[in-house]
């Protein structure tokens, strides 16, 4: 048997959440937080969430799908910082 780990879900947390019957929104939030903390360096949450939504997004009524979509929409975009931090030389 080969190890087929998904780099976007290194611990398999998202995959397993879809296998839990009647999983609650609160359980999904807890799982998603653990998932975010386990992402490898160099992989942004936005990249990983997009890939996972491509894989699992067909299950639109699942609480994890809704949570991942909300998370993807709320990720801040990089931009100029205002105030003193924006004017300060780096």
MDTraj code that builds the backbone (N, CA, C; nanometers):
import mdtraj as md
import numpy as np

residues = "UNK UNK UNK UNK UNK UNK UNK UNK UNK UNK UNK UNK UNK UNK UNK UNK UNK UNK UNK UNK UNK UNK UNK UNK UNK UNK UNK UNK UNK UNK UNK UNK UNK UNK UNK UNK UNK UNK UNK UNK UNK UNK UNK UNK UNK UNK UNK UNK UNK UNK UNK UNK UNK UNK UNK UNK UNK UNK UNK UNK UNK UNK UNK UNK UNK UNK UNK UNK UNK UNK UNK UNK UNK UNK UNK UNK UNK UNK UNK UNK UNK UNK UNK UNK UNK UNK UNK UNK UNK UNK".split()
xyz = np.array([
    [0.0833, -0.1174, 0.0000],
    [0.0000, 0.0000, 0.0000],
    [0.0881, 0.1242, 0.0000],
    [0.0553, 0.2204, -0.0842],
    [0.1354, 0.3412, -0.0930],
    [0.0737, 0.4517, -0.0095],
    [0.1582, 0.5395, 0.0384],
    [0.1133, 0.6532, 0.1164],
    [0.0751, 0.7641, 0.0198],
    [-0.0525, 0.8001, 0.0155],
    [-0.0995, 0.9011, -0.0783],
    [-0.1440, 1.0255, -0.0023],
    [-0.0555, 1.0863, 0.0690],
    [-0.0885, 1.2063, 0.1452],
    [-0.1097, 1.3231, 0.0514],
    [-0.2095, 1.4002, 0.0834],
    [-0.2395, 1.5217, 0.0093],
    [-0.1612, 1.6349, 0.0748],
    [-0.0736, 1.7035, 0.0018],
    [0.0035, 1.8116, 0.0630],
    [-0.0856, 1.9250, 0.1142],
    [-0.2077, 1.9358, 0.0607],
    [-0.3013, 2.0385, 0.1062],
    [-0.3751, 1.9966, 0.2331],
    [-0.3631, 1.8703, 0.2689],
    [-0.4291, 1.8153, 0.3880],
    [-0.3339, 1.7134, 0.4512],
    [-0.2188, 1.7627, 0.5043],
    [-0.1118, 1.6717, 0.5460],
    [-0.1511, 1.5670, 0.6498],
    [-0.2429, 1.6001, 0.7391],
    [-0.2852, 1.5034, 0.8411],
    [-0.4130, 1.4302, 0.8015],
    [-0.4698, 1.4635, 0.6871],
    [-0.5944, 1.4003, 0.6439],
    [-0.7160, 1.4490, 0.7221],
    [-0.7044, 1.5629, 0.7880],
    [-0.8127, 1.6129, 0.8728],
    [-0.9372, 1.6501, 0.7930],
    [-0.9177, 1.7170, 0.6810],
    [-1.0328, 1.7579, 0.5996],
    [-1.0994, 1.6348, 0.5401],
    [-1.0193, 1.5439, 0.4885],
    [-1.0735, 1.4190, 0.4320],
    [-1.1585, 1.3464, 0.5358],
    [-1.1059, 1.3335, 0.6554],
    [-1.1776, 1.2612, 0.7606],
    [-1.3045, 1.3337, 0.8049],
    [-1.3036, 1.4659, 0.7995],
    [-1.4233, 1.5402, 0.8404],
    [-1.5426, 1.5062, 0.7512],
    [-1.5163, 1.4760, 0.6260],
    [-1.6242, 1.4402, 0.5340],
    [-1.6759, 1.2985, 0.5588],
    [-1.6040, 1.2229, 0.6357],
    [-1.6456, 1.0851, 0.6665],
    [-1.7232, 1.0743, 0.7972],
    [-1.7319, 1.1830, 0.8723],
    [-1.8007, 1.1815, 1.0022],
    [-1.9477, 1.2141, 0.9808],
    [-2.0340, 1.1212, 1.0168],
    [-2.1783, 1.1441, 1.0064],
    [-2.2210, 1.2533, 1.1025],
    [-2.3067, 1.3395, 1.0543],
    [-2.3675, 1.4460, 1.1362],
    [-2.2648, 1.5325, 1.2090],
    [-2.1569, 1.5642, 1.1421],
    [-2.0555, 1.6509, 1.2021],
    [-2.1146, 1.7914, 1.2184],
    [-2.0831, 1.8558, 1.3288],
    [-2.1395, 1.9877, 1.3575],
    [-2.0498, 2.0988, 1.3022],
    [-2.1059, 2.2189, 1.2955],
    [-2.0280, 2.3352, 1.2542],
    [-1.9112, 2.3584, 1.3499],
    [-1.9371, 2.3443, 1.4790],
    [-1.8320, 2.3658, 1.5792],
    [-1.7183, 2.2646, 1.5627],
    [-1.7524, 2.1404, 1.5352],
    [-1.6487, 2.0385, 1.5137],
    [-1.5674, 2.0715, 1.3893],
    [-1.6350, 2.1184, 1.2850],
    [-1.5636, 2.1557, 1.1624],
    [-1.4696, 2.2728, 1.1868],
    [-1.5128, 2.3713, 1.2646],
    [-1.4257, 2.4852, 1.2962],
    [-1.3006, 2.4386, 1.3707],
    [-1.3176, 2.3482, 1.4642],
    [-1.2043, 2.2962, 1.5401],
    [-1.1084, 2.2197, 1.4483],
    [-1.1639, 2.1387, 1.3618],
    [-1.0814, 2.0623, 1.2669],
    [-1.0077, 2.1567, 1.1725],
    [-1.0779, 2.2592, 1.1237],
    [-1.0153, 2.3529, 1.0300],
    [-0.9018, 2.4300, 1.0972],
    [-0.9168, 2.4640, 1.2234],
    [-0.8095, 2.5327, 1.2958],
    [-0.6869, 2.4419, 1.3080],
    [-0.7079, 2.3165, 1.3438],
    [-0.5975, 2.2211, 1.3533],
    [-0.5325, 2.2031, 1.2167],
    [-0.6154, 2.1960, 1.1120],
    [-0.5640, 2.1821, 0.9748],
    [-0.4742, 2.2999, 0.9400],
    [-0.5210, 2.4227, 0.9689],
    [-0.4441, 2.5428, 0.9342],
    [-0.3095, 2.5445, 1.0052],
    [-0.3070, 2.4981, 1.1288],
    [-0.1817, 2.4956, 1.2039],
    [-0.0850, 2.3892, 1.1539],
    [-0.1342, 2.2927, 1.0780],
    [-0.0479, 2.1840, 1.0307],
    [-0.0013, 2.2025, 0.8863],
    [-0.0353, 2.3153, 0.8244],
    [0.0079, 2.3374, 0.6859],
    [0.1592, 2.3499, 0.6788],
    [0.2196, 2.2901, 0.5761],
    [0.3653, 2.3009, 0.5622],
    [0.4065, 2.4424, 0.5213],
    [0.5295, 2.4785, 0.5531],
    [0.5840, 2.6079, 0.5117],
    [0.5768, 2.6194, 0.3605],
    [0.5459, 2.7379, 0.3141],
    [0.5415, 2.7631, 0.1710],
    [0.4047, 2.7423, 0.1082],
    [0.3130, 2.6843, 0.1815],
    [0.1783, 2.6622, 0.1297],
    [0.0839, 2.7571, 0.2007],
    [0.0207, 2.8451, 0.1244],
    [-0.0698, 2.9412, 0.1869],
    [-0.2053, 2.8757, 0.2099],
    [-0.2765, 2.9195, 0.3119],
    [-0.4106, 2.8656, 0.3351],
    [-0.5027, 2.8830, 0.2138],
    [-0.4890, 2.9942, 0.1446],
    [-0.5723, 3.0177, 0.0267],
    [-0.5492, 2.9146, -0.0826],
    [-0.4229, 2.8830, -0.1085],
    [-0.3901, 2.7811, -0.2099],
    [-0.4483, 2.6463, -0.1699],
    [-0.4272, 2.6110, -0.0451],
    [-0.4730, 2.4806, 0.0029],
    [-0.6253, 2.4726, 0.0055],
    [-0.6918, 2.5777, 0.0527],
    [-0.8383, 2.5769, 0.0560],
    [-0.8965, 2.5651, -0.0839],
    [-0.8376, 2.6353, -0.1796],
    [-0.8857, 2.6255, -0.3185],
    [-0.8757, 2.4829, -0.3699],
    [-0.7632, 2.4192, -0.3448],
    [-0.7440, 2.2814, -0.3903],
    [-0.8408, 2.1861, -0.3203],
    [-0.8615, 2.2060, -0.1913],
    [-0.9523, 2.1185, -0.1177],
    [-1.0970, 2.1405, -0.1595],
    [-1.1332, 2.2637, -0.1907],
    [-1.2690, 2.2886, -0.2407],
    [-1.2896, 2.2249, -0.3775],
    [-1.1857, 2.2239, -0.4598],
    [-1.1958, 2.1534, -0.5884],
    [-1.2235, 2.0052, -0.5663],
    [-1.1622, 1.9497, -0.4635],
    [-1.1772, 1.8076, -0.4352],
    [-1.3102, 1.7752, -0.3673],
    [-1.3491, 1.8544, -0.2673],
    [-1.4649, 1.8200, -0.1845],
    [-1.5852, 1.9121, -0.2026],
    [-1.5711, 2.0175, -0.2795],
    [-1.6753, 2.1189, -0.2913],
    [-1.8076, 2.0723, -0.3477],
    [-1.8094, 1.9565, -0.4106],
    [-1.9354, 1.9046, -0.4650],
    [-2.0352, 1.8749, -0.3529],
    [-1.9848, 1.8529, -0.2321],
    [-2.0718, 1.8278, -0.1171],
    [-2.1077, 1.9625, -0.0535],
    [-2.1868, 2.0407, -0.1281],
    [-2.2163, 2.1789, -0.0904],
    [-2.2901, 2.1908, 0.0418],
    [-2.3681, 2.0905, 0.0807],
    [-2.4445, 2.0986, 0.2047],
    [-2.3631, 2.0593, 0.3277],
    [-2.2404, 2.0174, 0.3081],
    [-2.1574, 1.9749, 0.4208],
    [-2.1059, 2.0979, 0.4952],
    [-2.1068, 2.0962, 0.6285],
    [-2.0588, 2.2129, 0.7035],
    [-1.9128, 2.2478, 0.6751],
    [-1.8289, 2.1497, 0.6450],
    [-1.6885, 2.1801, 0.6158],
    [-1.6769, 2.2562, 0.4840],
    [-1.7576, 2.2206, 0.3857],
    [-1.7542, 2.2914, 0.2580],
    [-1.7923, 2.4375, 0.2796],
    [-1.8993, 2.4605, 0.3539],
    [-1.9421, 2.5985, 0.3806],
    [-1.8333, 2.6754, 0.4546],
    [-1.7717, 2.6124, 0.5522],
    [-1.6673, 2.6770, 0.6305],
    [-1.5440, 2.7086, 0.5449],
    [-1.5039, 2.6164, 0.4595],
    [-1.3886, 2.6421, 0.3724],
    [-1.4184, 2.7546, 0.2746],
    [-1.5393, 2.7586, 0.2205],
    [-1.5762, 2.8687, 0.1291],
    [-1.5720, 3.0024, 0.2015],
    [-1.6268, 3.0057, 0.3224],
    [-1.6230, 3.1287, 0.4014],
    [-1.4787, 3.1690, 0.4303],
    [-1.3961, 3.0712, 0.4645],
    [-1.2562, 3.0990, 0.4939],
    [-1.1811, 3.1522, 0.3741],
    [-1.2098, 3.0982, 0.2582],
    [-1.1424, 3.1430, 0.1366],
    [-1.1806, 3.2871, 0.1038],
    [-1.3033, 3.3232, 0.1297],
    [-1.3484, 3.4603, 0.1015],
    [-1.2947, 3.5606, 0.2024],
    [-1.2611, 3.5152, 0.3216],
    [-1.2185, 3.6096, 0.4260],
    [-1.0666, 3.6209, 0.4392],
    [-0.9917, 3.5519, 0.3552],
    [-0.8454, 3.5628, 0.3610],
    [-0.8062, 3.7010, 0.3108],
    [-0.7317, 3.7773, 0.3927],
    [-0.6944, 3.9129, 0.3505],
    [-0.5983, 3.9090, 0.2325],
    [-0.6143, 4.0047, 0.1457],
    [-0.5229, 4.0163, 0.0324],
    [-0.4084, 4.1081, 0.0723],
    [-0.2929, 4.0818, 0.0175],
    [-0.1764, 4.1645, 0.0480],
    [-0.1949, 4.3016, -0.0140],
    [-0.1537, 4.3992, 0.0561],
    [-0.1653, 4.5346, 0.0049],
    [-0.0801, 4.6281, 0.0878],
    [-0.0825, 4.7523, 0.0513],
    [-0.0047, 4.8525, 0.1230],
    [-0.0647, 4.8747, 0.2608],
    [0.0228, 4.8776, 0.3588],
    [-0.0205, 4.9085, 0.4947],
    [-0.0298, 5.0591, 0.5087],
    [-0.1296, 5.1057, 0.5761],
    [-0.1475, 5.2495, 0.5966],
    [-0.0735, 5.2991, 0.7185],
    [-0.0813, 5.4295, 0.7384],
    [-0.0214, 5.4898, 0.8560],
    [0.1299, 5.4848, 0.8562],
    [0.1859, 5.4906, 0.9760],
    [0.3309, 5.4930, 0.9912],
    [0.3986, 5.3694, 0.9327],
    [0.3355, 5.2519, 0.9501],
    [0.3949, 5.1272, 0.9005],
    [0.4104, 5.1299, 0.7494],
    [0.3220, 5.1998, 0.6799],
    [0.3310, 5.2069, 0.5344],
    [0.4380, 5.3013, 0.4858],
    [0.4759, 5.3986, 0.5663],
    [0.5757, 5.4979, 0.5268],
    [0.7152, 5.4626, 0.5734],
    [0.7244, 5.3724, 0.6686],
    [0.8528, 5.3377, 0.7299],
    [0.9381, 5.2591, 0.6313],
    [1.0653, 5.2926, 0.6137],
    [1.1518, 5.2135, 0.5247],
    [1.1747, 5.0741, 0.5825],
    [1.1840, 4.9770, 0.4972],
    [1.2005, 4.8378, 0.5404],
    [1.3423, 4.8056, 0.5498],
])
top = md.Topology()
chain = top.add_chain()
for i, resn in enumerate(residues, 1):
    res = top.add_residue(resn, chain, resSeq=i)
    for name in ("N", "CA", "C"):
        top.add_atom(name, md.element.get_by_symbol(name[0]), res)
traj = md.Trajectory(xyz[None], top)
